[in-house]
Amino acid sequence: MHRLDAVLRNRGITTDHWSVLASLSIVGGITMSELARRTELPASSATRSIDLLVTRGLVVRGVSAEDRRQVIVMLSPSGHALVDEANDAELAVEQQLRAQLGDERVNELVELLQQVSATAARSAPAPARG
């Protein structure tokens, strides 16, 4: 995880920013409300993250082809490059874990972490809507 942390920290990318960048890398251009929903960030936090990422040249804003009133956000070429770099760092960490622990133990760990995450998500209080 240190490699990924280093890549993100060196660029001044927080966990919220990474959540935004990772989501945009998966879905492409989406509306701000859809981004907030996908990242589970409050709309104000998603907007602040996008504003900063636009300023840094990692995200661009555009207008929806279907509804010109809607703003669409998407990764810029620099944003794609950062996501690729971070994904490469994540892959290196996974490969190192697999080399040290073996595939079976890593797969068990991943399964346990997914169960913990799902349990935590089910027991977490619903975010306040306002």
C-alpha positions in Angstrom: 0.0 0.0 0.0 3.0 2.3 0.6 3.6 2.6 -3.2 0.0 3.7 -3.9 0.1 6.1 -0.9 3.3 7.5 -2.2 2.0 8.1 -5.7 -1.1 9.8 -4.4 0.6 11.8 -1.6 3.3 13.1 -4.1 0.4 14.5 -6.1 -1.5 15.9 -3.1 -4.4 13.4 -3.7 -6.6 12.6 -0.7 -8.7 9.5 -0.3 -11.8 11.5 -1.5 -9.9 12.7 -4.5 -8.8 9.2 -5.3 -12.4 7.9 -4.9 -13.5 10.6 -7.5 -10.6 9.7 -9.9 -11.2 6.0 -9.6 -14.9 6.3 -10.2 -14.4 8.5 -13.3 -11.8 6.1 -14.7 -14.5 3.3 -14.5 -17.5 5.2 -15.8 -16.1 8.0 -18.0 -18.1 11.2 -18.0 -20.9 11.5 -15.5 -23.0 14.2 -13.8 -22.0 15.6 -10.4 -25.0 14.0 -8.7 -24.1 10.6 -10.2 -20.5 11.1 -9.1 -21.6 11.9 -5.5 -23.8 8.8 -5.5 -21.1 6.5 -6.8 -18.4 7.8 -4.4 -20.8 8.1 -1.5 -19.5 11.6 -0.9 -21.7 14.4 0.2 -22.5 16.6 -2.9 -20.5 19.5 -1.4 -17.4 17.3 -0.9 -17.7 15.9 -4.4 -17.9 19.4 -5.8 -14.9 20.6 -3.7 -12.9 17.6 -5.0 -13.8 18.2 -8.6 -13.0 21.9 -8.3 -9.5 21.0 -7.0 -9.0 18.2 -9.6 -10.0 20.6 -12.4 -7.5 23.2 -11.1 -4.8 20.6 -11.2 -5.7 19.5 -14.7 -6.8 16.0 -13.7 -10.5 16.4 -14.5 -12.4 18.4 -17.1 -16.0 19.6 -17.1 -18.2 19.4 -20.1 -21.8 19.7 -21.1 -24.1 16.7 -21.5 -25.0 16.0 -25.1 -28.6 14.9 -24.0 -29.3 17.9 -21.7 -27.1 21.0 -22.2 -28.1 22.1 -18.7 -26.2 19.2 -17.1 -22.5 19.4 -16.4 -20.5 16.3 -17.0 -17.1 15.6 -15.4 -14.5 13.3 -16.8 -10.8 12.5 -16.5 -8.4 14.6 -18.5 -5.4 12.9 -20.2 -3.3 13.8 -17.1 -6.0 12.3 -14.9 -5.9 9.0 -16.9 -2.1 9.0 -16.6 -2.3 9.4 -12.8 -4.9 6.6 -12.5 -2.8 4.4 -14.6 0.3 5.1 -12.4 -1.7 4.5 -9.2 -3.2 1.2 -10.6 0.3 0.1 -11.5 1.4 0.8 -7.9 -1.6 -1.2 -6.6 -0.8 -4.1 -8.9 2.9 -4.1 -7.7 1.6 -4.3 -4.1 -0.7 -7.2 -4.9 2.1 -9.1 -6.7 4.4 -8.6 -3.8 1.7 -9.9 -1.4 1.1 -12.9 -3.6 4.8 -13.6 -3.8 5.2 -13.5 0.0 1.9 -15.1 1.1 0.8 -17.2 -1.8 -2.3 -16.9 -3.9 -4.5 -19.0 -1.6 -3.8 -16.9 1.5 -4.2 -13.6 -0.4 -7.5 -14.8 -1.9 -8.7 -15.7 1.6 -7.6 -12.3 2.9 -9.5 -10.5 0.1 -12.6 -12.6 0.8 -12.4 -11.7 4.5 -11.9 -8.0 3.8 -14.9 -8.0 1.4 -17.0 -9.6 4.1 -15.9 -7.0 6.7 -16.6 -4.2 4.2 -20.0 -5.5 3.4 -20.9 -6.0 7.1 -19.7 -2.5 7.9 -21.7 -1.0 5.0 -24.9 -2.8 6.2 -24.4 -1.6 9.8 -23.4 2.0 9.0 -26.1 4.6 9.5 -27.6 6.1 6.3 -26.0 9.5 5.4 -28.0 12.5 6.3 -29.8 14.1 3.3 -30.2 17.7 3.3 
